[in-house]
Amino acid sequence: MNILDDLKLQYKLGGIAMRVIYWNIACFVISLIFFYQFSVGQFEFPSWLALSSDPQVFSFKPWTFLTYAFFHYGFWHLLFNMMVLNFSSTLFLTYFTQKQYLGLYILSAIFAGVIFALSYYFLNYSASIVGASAAIMAILVATTTYQPLMNIRLLLIGNVKLWHITAVILILDLMQFRLGNMGGHISHLAGAVFGFIFIKLLQNGTDLSIVISRILDFFTNLFRKSSSTPFKKVHKNYNKPTQKPISKIVTKDKTQQQIDEILDKISQSGYDCLTKEEKEFLFKAGK
């Protein structure tokens, strides 16, 4: 099994959090190829990807309120965001579903983008932003709002409360508010506010992520129907006795049992604990 097959299997079995991380990395690779200006040593994102604060731009490109949340200005920007996203995602998915996770990521990115655009419009500033920080802050603050006293063990520090980590990150954002990248910090804080609101509404019985789930389900069912093959009438030949595929049923049950055992092993000890043979078996079974 090569590295590419290994990555494909991790993407398939890693859940929505792993897929979001993969999407961010893929967008960064694309931006390196098409949007990195080696002459000036920086990225120059087009107006149809980055979110501009200019109403004359975003009014005709409303999708940028989401696309900006999957691109980054540099490697370290991406690396830090993905580390915090992986940390926050693990905690969030301990208590909530994958649909709620994706819904929160998308809705918080849109909300933070709107706040950024409105703030810069009234301040009479003009700029554009990219980055997943706002959505990541929403996931982190949402988890902290739900379980603020959760114990987190940090290397060289020991046990700390989750709200301590979140508070430090928010304070750092506030301290840098006037130093530079004000638009980015506005979106970060907007994402944090949305994460808090999301959990409070959820605790009162209102799940905002249902909106995103229904939209995605609609398009999924739409494409699934269009790709389905028309009904074909099957004529049975009663002259030939049919044989019961007993052996096939047994094989299928045995294979499924082995898959279940491997998935249980992943859930208990992680994907890296699998042997090479188990990874190859799981990859072939998924084809």
PESULCOR-V268971 format. One record per residue. N is the residue number from 1. RES is the residue in three letters. PHI is phi in whole degrees, -180 to 180 (* if undefined). BURIAL is 1 if it has 16 or more other ideal C-beta (glycine too) atoms within 10 Angstrom, else 0. D_FIRST is the distance of its C-alpha to the first C-alpha in Angstrom with 2 decimals. Layout:
# PESULCOR-V268971
n = <N	N>
res = <RES	RES>
phi = <PHI	PHI>
burial = <BURIAL	BURIAL>
d_first = <D_FIRST	D_FIRST>
This chain:
# PESULCOR-V268971
n = <1	2	3	4	5	6	7	8	9	10	11	12	13	14	15	16	17	18	19	20	21	22	23	24	25	26	27	28	29	30	31	32	33	34	35	36	37	38	39	40	41	42	43	44	45	46	47	48	49	50	51	52	53	54	55	56	57	58	59	60	61	62	63	64	65	66	67	68	69	70	71	72	73	74	75	76	77	78	79	80	81	82	83	84	85	86	87	88	89	90	91	92	93	94	95	96	97	98	99	100	101	102	103	104	105	106	107	108	109	110	111	112	113	114	115	116	117	118	119	120	121	122	123	124	125	126	127	128	129	130	131	132	133	134	135	136	137	138	139	140	141	142	143	144	145	146	147	148	149	150	151	152	153	154	155	156	157	158	159	160	161	162	163	164	165	166	167	168	169	170	171	172	173	174	175	176	177	178	179	180	181	182	183	184	185	186	187	188	189	190	191	192	193	194	195	196	197	198	199	200	201	202	203	204	205	206	207	208	209	210	211	212	213	214	215	216	217	218	219	220	221	222	223	224	225	226	227	228	229	230	231	232	233	234	235	236	237	238	239	240	241	242	243	244	245	246	247	248	249	250	251	252	253	254	255	256	257	258	259	260	261	262	263	264	265	266	267	268	269	270	271	272	273	274	275	276	277	278	279	280	281	282	283	284	285	286	287>
res = <MET	ASN	ILE	LEU	ASP	ASP	LEU	LYS	LEU	GLN	TYR	LYS	LEU	GLY	GLY	ILE	ALA	MET	ARG	VAL	ILE	TYR	TRP	ASN	ILE	ALA	CYS	PHE	VAL	ILE	SER	LEU	ILE	PHE	PHE	TYR	GLN	PHE	SER	VAL	GLY	GLN	PHE	GLU	PHE	PRO	SER	TRP	LEU	ALA	LEU	SER	SER	ASP	PRO	GLN	VAL	PHE	SER	PHE	LYS	PRO	TRP	THR	PHE	LEU	THR	TYR	ALA	PHE	PHE	HIS	TYR	GLY	PHE	TRP	HIS	LEU	LEU	PHE	ASN	MET	MET	VAL	LEU	ASN	PHE	SER	SER	THR	LEU	PHE	LEU	THR	TYR	PHE	THR	GLN	LYS	GLN	TYR	LEU	GLY	LEU	TYR	ILE	LEU	SER	ALA	ILE	PHE	ALA	GLY	VAL	ILE	PHE	ALA	LEU	SER	TYR	TYR	PHE	LEU	ASN	TYR	SER	ALA	SER	ILE	VAL	GLY	ALA	SER	ALA	ALA	ILE	MET	ALA	ILE	LEU	VAL	ALA	THR	THR	THR	TYR	GLN	PRO	LEU	MET	ASN	ILE	ARG	LEU	LEU	LEU	ILE	GLY	ASN	VAL	LYS	LEU	TRP	HIS	ILE	THR	ALA	VAL	ILE	LEU	ILE	LEU	ASP	LEU	MET	GLN	PHE	ARG	LEU	GLY	ASN	MET	GLY	GLY	HIS	ILE	SER	HIS	LEU	ALA	GLY	ALA	VAL	PHE	GLY	PHE	ILE	PHE	ILE	LYS	LEU	LEU	GLN	ASN	GLY	THR	ASP	LEU	SER	ILE	VAL	ILE	SER	ARG	ILE	LEU	ASP	PHE	PHE	THR	ASN	LEU	PHE	ARG	LYS	SER	SER	SER	THR	PRO	PHE	LYS	LYS	VAL	HIS	LYS	ASN	TYR	ASN	LYS	PRO	THR	GLN	LYS	PRO	ILE	SER	LYS	ILE	VAL	THR	LYS	ASP	LYS	THR	GLN	GLN	GLN	ILE	ASP	GLU	ILE	LEU	ASP	LYS	ILE	SER	GLN	SER	GLY	TYR	ASP	CYS	LEU	THR	LYS	GLU	GLU	LYS	GLU	PHE	LEU	PHE	LYS	ALA	GLY	LYS>
phi = <*	-85	-64	-63	-65	-63	-66	-62	-70	-63	-63	-72	-101	-76	86	-66	-64	-64	-67	-63	-63	-61	-62	-65	-66	-62	-65	-67	-63	-62	-67	-63	-75	-107	-119	-89	-98	-66	-66	-110	71	-156	-84	-130	-81	-70	-69	-91	-123	-75	-92	-95	-85	-80	-58	-70	-95	-73	-64	-99	-136	-64	-66	-68	-68	-118	-62	-61	-80	-124	-121	-138	-80	-168	-63	-69	-60	-66	-61	-63	-63	-71	-65	-68	-64	-63	-63	-68	-64	-59	-71	-62	-74	-70	-116	-127	-86	-69	-66	-66	-63	-65	-62	-66	-60	-70	-65	-68	-64	-65	-61	-64	-64	-64	-63	-61	-63	-66	-62	-69	-66	-75	-85	62	-106	-135	-165	-135	-134	-140	132	-93	-58	-63	-66	-67	-62	-62	-66	-66	-68	-61	-65	-66	-63	-79	-135	-66	-95	-62	-82	-121	-94	-107	-63	71	-114	103	-79	-136	-80	-60	-67	-66	-63	-64	-64	-62	-64	-66	-64	-61	-63	-66	-67	-95	-59	-101	-82	162	54	-60	-62	-64	-69	-62	-67	-60	-67	-64	-62	-63	-62	-66	-60	-65	-63	-57	-70	-63	-67	-64	-68	-94	98	-111	-102	-66	-68	-60	-60	-67	-60	-69	-64	-65	-64	-62	-70	-63	-67	-64	-72	-67	-70	-69	-92	-74	-84	-66	-67	-116	-79	-108	-98	-90	-99	-82	-76	-102	-67	-88	-106	-77	-79	-64	-63	-67	-63	-63	-62	-62	-64	-67	-65	-63	-64	-68	-63	-61	-64	-68	-64	-63	-65	-65	-66	-88	-123	94	-65	-67	-79	-71	-79	-62	-66	-67	-64	-65	-64	-68	-68	-67	-69	-82	-76>
burial = <1	0	0	0	0	1	0	0	1	0	0	0	1	1	0	1	1	1	0	1	1	0	0	1	0	0	1	1	0	0	1	0	0	0	1	0	0	0	0	0	0	0	1	0	1	0	0	0	1	1	1	1	1	0	0	0	1	1	0	0	1	0	0	1	1	1	1	1	1	1	1	1	1	0	0	0	1	1	0	0	1	1	0	1	1	0	1	1	1	0	1	1	1	0	0	1	0	1	1	1	1	1	1	1	1	1	1	1	1	1	1	1	1	0	1	1	1	0	1	1	0	0	0	0	0	0	0	1	1	1	1	1	1	1	1	1	1	1	1	1	1	1	1	1	1	1	1	0	0	1	0	0	0	0	0	0	0	0	0	0	0	1	1	0	1	1	0	0	1	1	0	0	1	0	0	0	0	0	0	0	0	1	1	1	1	1	1	1	1	1	1	1	1	1	1	0	1	1	1	0	0	1	0	0	0	0	0	1	1	0	0	1	1	0	0	0	0	0	0	0	0	0	0	0	0	0	0	0	0	0	0	0	0	0	0	0	0	0	0	0	0	0	0	0	0	0	0	0	0	0	0	0	0	0	0	0	0	0	0	0	0	1	0	0	0	1	0	0	0	0	1	0	0	1	0	0	0	1	1	0	1	1	1	0	0	0	0>
d_first = <0.00	3.84	6.89	8.23	6.18	6.86	10.33	10.86	10.43	12.71	15.05	15.34	16.01	17.68	20.95	23.49	23.77	20.18	20.66	23.96	22.48	19.86	22.86	24.87	22.30	21.86	25.68	26.02	23.84	25.97	29.10	28.21	28.04	31.13	33.34	33.27	36.50	36.05	39.83	40.58	37.33	36.75	35.44	37.82	36.66	38.45	40.81	38.70	35.89	37.72	40.39	43.86	46.91	49.07	50.12	50.57	46.86	45.14	47.61	46.14	42.51	42.18	38.38	38.31	39.24	35.58	33.63	34.92	33.02	29.59	30.51	31.35	33.64	31.48	28.44	30.33	31.64	28.16	26.81	29.80	29.77	26.12	26.75	29.84	28.21	25.41	28.20	30.53	28.04	27.12	30.85	31.81	29.32	30.68	33.87	33.28	31.17	28.46	31.01	33.52	31.06	30.38	34.08	35.14	32.87	34.24	37.84	38.15	36.91	39.52	42.22	41.66	41.72	45.01	46.54	45.55	47.06	50.23	50.72	50.52	52.74	55.50	55.17	55.49	52.33	49.79	46.14	42.59	39.68	35.90	33.66	32.24	34.57	37.02	34.51	32.96	36.48	37.19	34.28	35.29	38.99	38.44	36.70	39.40	42.13	40.84	40.15	41.96	42.40	38.78	38.07	35.37	34.60	34.32	33.53	36.84	38.87	38.27	38.86	40.14	40.83	38.69	41.79	42.33	39.03	39.78	43.36	42.42	40.13	42.90	45.57	43.65	43.44	47.18	48.03	46.33	47.87	50.46	48.67	46.44	44.00	46.40	44.78	41.42	43.16	45.10	41.95	40.40	43.53	43.69	40.17	41.24	44.34	42.40	40.06	43.23	44.85	41.78	41.82	45.61	45.69	42.92	44.98	47.92	46.08	45.05	41.35	41.05	37.37	38.51	39.62	36.14	34.62	37.21	36.73	32.95	33.52	36.15	33.98	31.04	33.46	35.09	32.03	30.99	34.45	34.58	31.37	32.43	33.67	37.37	38.55	38.84	41.37	40.16	42.77	42.57	43.82	45.94	46.84	43.49	42.68	39.44	37.09	35.51	31.71	31.73	28.65	26.58	27.82	26.97	23.40	23.01	24.61	22.50	19.22	20.72	21.87	18.46	17.20	20.36	19.89	16.45	18.08	21.05	19.06	17.66	21.26	22.68	20.48	18.08	14.40	13.76	15.23	12.48	10.94	7.37	8.70	10.31	7.63	6.00	9.76	10.78	8.70	10.11	13.39	13.75	13.87>
